[in-house]
């Protein structure tokens, strides 16, 4: 990506400028989108598109950046430490220009066989993630995990605390933040956005439309002209799902 800054001088504002300038330039970009099952996008979309697939449509289709690569390396069931332990395969080897991360729904769990971690442990790993992405010369983008149905997923009742940890890391490290948790809470009028969920903590196809819209808005992807059809489609999916919930 052009106009790369040193890790010490990079900021969310400068990262947004870098993305905008790079999207206006002909050189191809490598986009790595990673996380856990929500980003992996299997099963719960029931054959529909996941939010990384919508981003692919926007970038390589409507923006006509056909030489860009939009890669999804998310793995269901993962926590942040799993990603860091598999860093080369999941991130570094792809020589990314932009790396987005949505993870934390499994980190927040205090049920099952895995060690229970604190939000502070999680935040420390997020800072490690940001530093590693910066060292690659790429732009890090942190996404909070979406709000969930805590009543029916009590083992993940700490999800709001972990979402707040993402916000705090984004602020302290000065990186781009996409607050999916806040957006889903807003779409659910302070509760659970039932029309956007396939189960207590996995978004459905319409939920992925909402995720894609929030991410695209946050990083400045908004195609215009006769090829620009996806935003209206996604907005329609979300609106219809909310009415029918």
N, C-alpha and C positions, 0 to 999 in steps of 0.2 A: 504494500500500500504506500502511496506517495505521502510526502510530508510527515514521515514518522518522526516522533519526538522521543527523547530519552525517557526511560521509565520515571525518572525523578520529576520531569517537567510536564508529563502528560496529565490531562484532566478530562472530566466528562465533556466539558465545552470544547476542548481541542479535539477530542475523539469524534464528536459529532461533526465538527468541521472537516476532519479527515475523511469520514465516511461520505459526506456530501461531495467533497472535492473528488474523491475516488470514483463515486458513481457518475460524475460528470466527465471522467477521463476514460480513454479507451482500454487501458491496461486491465486485464482480467483480475478478479479477486477470488480468494478462497474463503468461504464462509463455513465455519464449523459450529454446528448447533448440537449441544450436548446436555446430558442430564440423566433422569431416571425414566420410569415407565411412561410418565406423562408426555415427555418429549419423544420417547421411543415410538409412541403413537400406535401401538398394536392393540388388538382385541377390543378396546373400549371405544374405538371409532367405528367399529362394526362395518368395515369396508369403506368408510368415508375418509377424507383426507385429514391428516394431522397438521398441526400448525407449521412444522418445518416444510411440509409439502406445499402449503399455501405460500410460504416465503419463497420457495423455489419457483412457483408460478409467477409471483410478482417480479422477481429479479431476472430470471432467465427467459420468461415469457413476455410480460408486459413492459419491462424496461429494456427488453431485447439484448440483455447482457449474456449472450449465448455462450461465451467462453468462460464465464464465471462458473465456479463449482460450489454447490450448496450441499453440504455433507452433514448427515445426521449420525452422530456416534453415541447417542444415548443408549443406555442399557437398563431394562426393567429391573427393579429391585435394588438398584445401586444407591449408595450414599456418596457423599463428597470424597471420602477417603478412597473409595474404589476407583473413582476417576483419577485421583492424584497418583494412585499406585499403578495405573495403566496409562500414564501420561503420554508416552511417545505414540502409542497406537491410537489413542483417542483424540489427541490434539496435536502434538508437536510435529509428528511425521507428515502432516498434511500442509505444513507451512502456511498456517492460516493468516488472513488479514483481519478477520473479525471472528471472535469466539463468544457465543452466547451460552449462558449456563442457567438452567432452571433445575434446582435440586433442593431437597430438604424434607419432602413428604415422608421419606423413609428414615431420614436422620432424626426426625421428631418422634418417631415411634418408640414407645417404651414397652412394647409387646413383642413376643417372638424370641428367637435364640440369640439375637445379636446384642452386643453390649449397649447399654443405654448411655447416650452422650448428652452433654449439656449444650445449650445454645452458645455458650462461650467456646466450647470445643469446635463446634460447627463454624463459628465466626472466624476462628483461627485458621481453619482449613480454607475458608473462602478467601482470606487474605493471601494465603499461599497460592491459591488459584490465580488471583489477580496479578501477583508478582510474577508468576510463571508466564502468564499471557503477555504481560508487559515486556518481559525479557525476550520473548519471541518477536517483539516489534509489532504485535497485533493489538487490536482494540478489544478489551474485555467488556461484555455486557452482562450485568447481573439481573436475573428475573426472580422475584419472589414466587414461591409456589402458590397456586390458586387456593382460595378459601375452600374449606371442605365441610361436610356434614359431620361435625364432631360427635353428635349424639349417637350416630351409628358407626363411628370409627373412634371410640374413646381412647384407643391406644395412641392416637395421633392428636390428642387434645392440645398438645403444646405447639401446634403448627403456627399459631399466631405469633408466639414467642420467636420461632425460627424465622418467620417472615420479617419480624422487626430486626432480627440480627442481620438479614440481608440488607435492609435499609441502612442500618448503622455502618456496615462495612462499605457500602456504596458511598456513603457520605464521607467517611474517614479516608477512604482510598481515592475519592473523587473519580468515580467511574459511572458510566451510564446505568441508570436503574429503570427497570420496567416493573412496575408494581402490579403484578397480576393478582395478588391477594386482595389488594384494595379494589381493583376493578371487579373481581368476582363478587366481593361483598356488596359493592355498589349495584351490580346487576341483580343481586338477590335481595335488594332493598334492606340490607343489613342482616339478612339471613342467608339461607342456602339457595343458590340459583338453580332450582331443580331442573329446569328445562335444559340446562347446560351440562348436566352430570349423568354419567352412565352408572356410577356407583358412588358410595360416600366420598371418595377422594380422586376419582378419575374422570376428567371431562369427557363428554361424548363428542360426536362430530360437530355439533353446534358450539360446544364449549371450546373446541379447537379453533373454530372460526373467531371466537372472541379473543382467544390467546393470540392468534395471528394478527388481528387488527391492532391490539395493544402494542405488540412488539414492533410492527411496521411503523405505526405512528411515532413510537419512541425513538427509533433510529433514523427517521426521516425518509422512509420509503413510501412514496405516494405517486404511482404512475399516473400520467395524464394522457389524453388523446384517445383515439378510437380503439386502442388495444386495452384500455383501462376498464376492465369489467369486474375484476375480482373483489374490489372493495365493496361495491354495491351488492354483490352476491353474498359476501360474508356478513355485511350489515343486515341484510334481509334474513339470513339464517338465524342470527342472534335474536332479532326482533320477533320472528315467528315463534322461536323456541320459548321465549319469555311469555308470550301471549298464551301459548298452549300448555304451559307448565301447570 
